[in-house]
């Protein structure tokens, strides 16, 4: 196996956290009277990115990055506009996890795994 071919374990941990976050979002949205389409989009994105990383699929990396950046942006927007109530909860529940996920996605080992080419498969019977 070439260098960078194996996915770092912390990416799988990020995937598990994203799955948990997505499932929590789905449960809360099902109970909410004010669920929006964007809430469902976020929950589906967390689930898709989490599944991709848990299964060690490279397509999960950009989905995880998109969700982390979007969650970070929403958290900052809520704090700046005063919609975050309380702001500390937004920091703990949105900004810190998103920042940690982005840090994990951009470590050298993660980027090496992302850039590695999958093993080439030869013709059948060769």
C-alpha positions, 0 to 999 in steps of 0.5 A: 500500500502506498503512502497516504492510501489508508484513511486516518482514524480521526477522519472516521471519528469525524464521520461518526460525529457527523452521523450522530449530528445528522441523526440528532438533527433529524430527530429534532426536526421531526419534533419541531413545528418550525422545521425548515427545508434548510434544516433538512438539507443540513441534516441530510448533508451531515448524514451523507458526509458522515457515511462517506467518511465512515466508509472511507470514501473520498467523496465524503471529504468534500461533503464533510468540508461543505457541512463544516464550512456551512455550519461555521458560517451559520454559527457566526451569522447567528452570533453577529445578528443576535439570533444565537440564544445564548451565544455560548451554546452556539459556540459550543454546538456549532463553532467548536465542532466545525472548527475541529472538523475543518482542522481534521480535514486539512491535516497533512495525512488527510490531504495525502489520503484524499490525493492518493490514487486508488489502486489500479485494477487490471483486466480480468484474468491478468 
